[in-house]
Amino acid sequence: AFPVEFVGATQWESLRGGLVTYLDKHLSAIVGFWFVGFAFFGIRLFGGLTYVYHLRNRGIEPLDPIWQDRLNRLTVKLKLKRRVKIHASSLVNVPAVIGVVKPLILLPVGLVNRLNVEEVEAILVHELGHIWRQDYLLNIIQSIIEVLFYFNPAVWWISALIRIERENCCDDM
């Protein structure tokens, strides 16, 4: 006959005691491993922020004032209070928005020449959607969470889903 309890209270206590002993014995190695990963992903985040600063200050040129006027009209329609600038960049391959306080939309050089007006406006509305939703700030917070919990695959999975949904929300605009 099987006992009613497969694992008794004394067995749980023994298991818990063994785990506590193991963690006490290896705590410095566990913390050291976490810190190495934290430092690696922290440096990666800092490098990304440095690259964004580089994008904002190098290889950009203002677009024709007509596009800034169109962007200003779209900004008013979306009831954005901040002034948004638009520039062409030789360093980006896809449209991007950078900045929280002074948002800047970067378009690849020559993109406005290859697309019709409606397509460019659709891109601008998408990028303004990121500004309206404050995605840049949220992305920084999300990246800090990824640095702190880099060891957890669920964090990376959820983070990837959030990024996809963030883009889908702006596509819907």
C-alpha positions as CSV (number, residue, x, y, z in Angstrom):
1,A,0.0,0.0,0.0
2,F,1.2,3.5,-0.8
3,P,1.5,6.1,1.9
4,V,-1.1,8.8,1.7
5,E,1.6,11.5,1.4
6,F,4.1,10.8,-1.3
7,V,6.5,13.4,0.1
8,G,6.1,14.0,3.8
9,A,6.8,17.2,5.7
10,T,10.1,15.9,6.9
11,Q,11.2,15.1,3.4
12,W,10.2,18.7,2.3
13,E,12.2,20.1,5.2
14,S,15.2,17.9,4.2
15,L,14.9,19.1,0.6
16,R,14.6,22.8,1.6
17,G,17.5,22.4,4.0
18,G,19.6,20.9,1.2
19,L,18.7,23.7,-1.2
20,V,19.5,26.4,1.4
21,T,22.9,24.7,2.2
22,Y,23.7,24.5,-1.6
23,L,22.8,28.2,-2.1
24,D,24.8,29.3,0.9
25,K,27.8,27.4,-0.3
26,H,27.6,28.7,-3.9
27,L,26.1,32.1,-3.4
28,S,29.2,34.0,-4.5
29,A,29.4,32.0,-7.7
30,I,25.7,32.6,-8.5
31,V,26.0,36.3,-7.8
32,G,29.2,36.5,-9.8
33,F,27.5,34.8,-12.8
34,W,24.5,37.1,-12.6
35,F,26.8,40.2,-12.4
36,V,28.8,39.1,-15.5
37,G,25.6,38.8,-17.5
38,F,24.2,42.1,-16.0
39,A,27.5,43.9,-17.0
40,F,27.4,42.4,-20.5
41,F,23.8,43.4,-21.2
42,G,24.2,46.7,-19.5
43,I,27.2,47.5,-21.7
44,R,25.1,46.4,-24.7
45,L,22.3,48.8,-23.6
46,F,24.7,51.7,-23.2
47,G,26.2,50.9,-26.6
48,G,22.7,51.1,-28.1
49,L,22.0,54.4,-26.5
50,T,25.3,55.7,-27.7
51,Y,24.5,54.6,-31.2
52,V,21.1,56.4,-31.1
53,Y,23.0,59.6,-30.0
54,H,25.3,59.0,-33.0
55,L,22.3,58.6,-35.3
56,R,20.8,61.9,-34.1
57,N,24.0,63.9,-34.7
58,R,25.7,62.3,-37.7
59,G,24.8,61.7,-41.3
60,I,21.5,63.6,-41.2
61,E,20.1,66.4,-43.4
62,P,16.8,68.2,-43.3
63,L,14.2,67.2,-45.8
64,D,12.4,69.6,-48.1
65,P,10.3,72.0,-46.0
66,I,7.2,70.6,-47.7
67,W,7.7,67.4,-45.7
68,Q,8.1,69.2,-42.4
69,D,4.8,71.1,-43.2
70,R,3.0,67.8,-43.9
71,L,4.5,66.3,-40.7
72,N,3.3,69.4,-38.7
73,R,-0.2,69.0,-40.1
74,L,-0.2,65.3,-39.1
75,T,1.1,66.2,-35.7
76,V,-1.9,68.6,-35.2
77,K,-4.3,65.9,-36.3
78,L,-2.9,63.5,-33.8
79,K,-3.0,66.2,-31.1
80,L,0.7,65.9,-30.3
81,K,1.9,68.8,-28.2
82,R,5.6,68.3,-29.0
83,R,7.3,69.6,-32.1
84,V,8.6,66.8,-34.2
85,K,11.4,67.2,-36.8
86,I,12.0,65.1,-39.8
87,H,15.4,64.4,-41.4
88,A,17.0,62.1,-44.0
89,S,19.7,59.9,-42.6
90,S,22.4,58.0,-44.4
91,L,22.8,55.7,-41.4
92,V,19.3,54.1,-41.2
93,N,17.8,51.5,-43.5
94,V,14.3,51.8,-42.2
95,P,12.2,54.8,-40.9
96,A,12.9,55.4,-37.2
97,V,11.9,57.8,-34.5
98,I,14.4,58.7,-31.8
99,G,14.1,61.0,-28.8
100,V,11.7,61.6,-25.9
101,V,11.9,65.4,-25.3
102,K,12.8,66.4,-28.9
103,P,11.5,63.6,-31.1
104,L,13.2,63.2,-34.5
105,I,11.9,61.1,-37.4
106,L,14.7,59.7,-39.5
107,L,14.0,58.4,-43.0
108,P,16.6,56.7,-45.2
109,V,18.1,59.0,-47.8
110,G,16.0,59.0,-51.0
111,L,13.0,57.2,-49.5
112,V,10.6,60.1,-50.1
113,N,11.7,60.1,-53.8
114,R,10.8,56.4,-54.2
115,L,7.4,56.5,-52.7
116,N,4.2,58.5,-53.5
117,V,2.9,61.1,-51.1
118,E,0.3,58.8,-49.5
119,E,2.9,56.1,-48.7
120,V,5.2,58.6,-47.1
121,E,2.3,60.0,-45.0
122,A,1.5,56.5,-43.9
123,I,5.0,56.0,-42.7
124,L,4.9,59.4,-40.9
125,V,1.7,58.5,-39.2
126,H,3.2,55.2,-38.1
127,E,6.3,57.0,-36.6
128,L,4.1,59.7,-35.0
129,G,2.2,56.8,-33.4
130,H,5.4,55.8,-31.7
131,I,5.8,59.3,-30.4
132,W,2.1,59.5,-29.3
133,R,2.4,56.2,-27.4
134,Q,5.8,57.3,-25.9
135,D,7.4,54.0,-27.2
136,Y,10.9,55.3,-27.0
137,L,10.6,55.8,-23.2
138,L,8.8,52.5,-22.8
139,N,11.5,50.8,-24.8
140,I,14.2,52.1,-22.5
141,I,12.3,50.8,-19.5
142,Q,11.8,47.5,-21.2
143,S,15.5,47.3,-22.0
144,I,16.4,47.9,-18.4
145,I,14.1,45.1,-17.3
146,E,15.8,42.8,-19.9
147,V,19.2,43.8,-18.4
148,L,18.1,42.9,-14.9
149,F,16.4,39.7,-15.8
150,Y,18.6,38.6,-18.7
151,F,18.7,35.0,-17.4
152,N,14.9,34.5,-17.7
153,P,13.8,33.2,-21.1
154,A,10.2,34.3,-20.3
155,V,11.3,37.9,-20.0
156,W,12.9,37.7,-23.5
157,W,9.8,36.0,-25.0
158,I,7.4,38.6,-23.4
159,S,9.7,41.4,-24.5
160,A,9.7,40.2,-28.1
161,L,5.9,40.0,-28.0
162,I,5.7,43.5,-26.7
163,R,7.9,44.8,-29.5
164,I,5.7,43.1,-32.1
165,E,2.5,44.5,-30.6
166,R,4.0,47.9,-30.3
167,E,4.6,47.9,-34.1
168,N,1.1,46.5,-34.7
169,C,-0.5,49.3,-32.7
170,C,1.3,51.9,-34.7
171,D,0.4,50.1,-38.0
172,D,-3.2,50.3,-36.9
173,M,-3.0,54.1,-36.7
